[in-house]
Amino acid sequence: MAGIDNIEIIGLVAATLTTAAFLPQVYQTWKTKDVSGLSLPMFTMFFVGIVFWLVYGVLKESLAIILANAITVISSFLLLYFKIKYDKK
């Protein structure tokens, strides 16, 4: 993996902020089990997109993209799981 330069540091800061912003939703959904506001088609598309971003980050050897998307893949997978498990349909 290439060394960390100033551009990668900017990416790491962006990755930290955008990934951290997503985690409270996962926690709240887990705690309340309320998935009524979550769209299954949207989260499915989001999850697939994040998987592609993770693959892209690995191929580009970008630490920021890899870390952010690895965490977001796990988080979005949890939300998908919660949506399927707790949906009242």
C-alpha positions in Angstrom: 0.0 0.0 0.0 1.3 3.5 -0.9 2.5 5.8 1.9 0.1 8.3 3.5 0.3 11.7 1.9 -1.6 15.0 2.4 -4.3 14.0 -0.1 -4.8 10.6 1.7 -5.0 12.5 5.1 -7.9 14.6 3.6 -9.5 11.4 2.5 -9.1 9.8 6.0 -10.7 12.9 7.6 -13.6 12.7 5.2 -13.9 9.0 5.7 -14.0 9.4 9.5 -16.7 12.1 9.4 -19.0 10.4 6.9 -18.6 7.0 8.4 -19.1 8.2 12.0 -22.2 10.1 10.9 -23.8 6.8 9.8 -23.2 4.9 13.1 -25.8 6.7 15.2 -28.5 5.4 12.8 -27.3 1.9 13.2 -27.3 2.2 17.0 -30.7 3.9 17.2 -32.2 1.2 14.9 -30.7 -1.6 17.0 -31.9 0.0 20.2 -35.4 0.9 19.1 -35.9 -1.9 16.6 -37.9 0.7 14.6 -37.2 0.2 10.9 -40.3 1.9 9.6 -38.2 4.8 8.2 -35.8 2.6 6.3 -36.3 1.8 2.7 -35.3 -1.8 1.8 -34.7 -1.0 -1.9 -32.6 2.1 -1.0 -30.5 0.3 1.6 -30.0 -2.7 -0.7 -28.7 -0.4 -3.5 -26.6 1.5 -1.0 -25.1 -1.7 0.4 -24.1 -2.9 -3.1 -22.7 0.5 -3.9 -20.6 0.5 -0.8 -19.3 -3.0 -1.6 -18.1 -1.7 -5.0 -16.5 1.3 -3.3 -14.6 -1.1 -1.0 -13.4 -3.1 -4.0 -12.4 0.1 -5.7 -10.5 1.3 -2.6 -8.6 -2.0 -2.5 -7.8 -1.8 -6.2 -6.6 1.8 -5.8 -4.8 0.9 -2.6 -6.5 3.9 -0.8 -6.5 3.5 2.9 -9.2 6.1 3.4 -11.6 4.4 0.9 -10.8 1.0 2.3 -11.4 1.9 6.0 -14.5 4.0 5.5 -16.2 1.5 3.2 -15.2 -1.6 5.3 -16.9 0.0 8.3 -19.9 1.2 6.2 -20.3 -2.2 4.6 -20.7 -3.7 8.1 -23.0 -0.9 9.3 -25.2 -1.0 6.3 -25.4 -4.8 6.4 -26.6 -4.5 10.0 -29.3 -2.0 8.9 -30.4 -4.4 6.1 -30.5 -7.2 8.6 -32.5 -5.1 11.1 -34.9 -4.0 8.3 -35.6 -7.6 7.3 -35.8 -8.9 10.9 -37.9 -6.1 12.5 -40.1 -5.1 9.6 -43.7 -5.3 10.5 -45.0 -6.2 7.1 
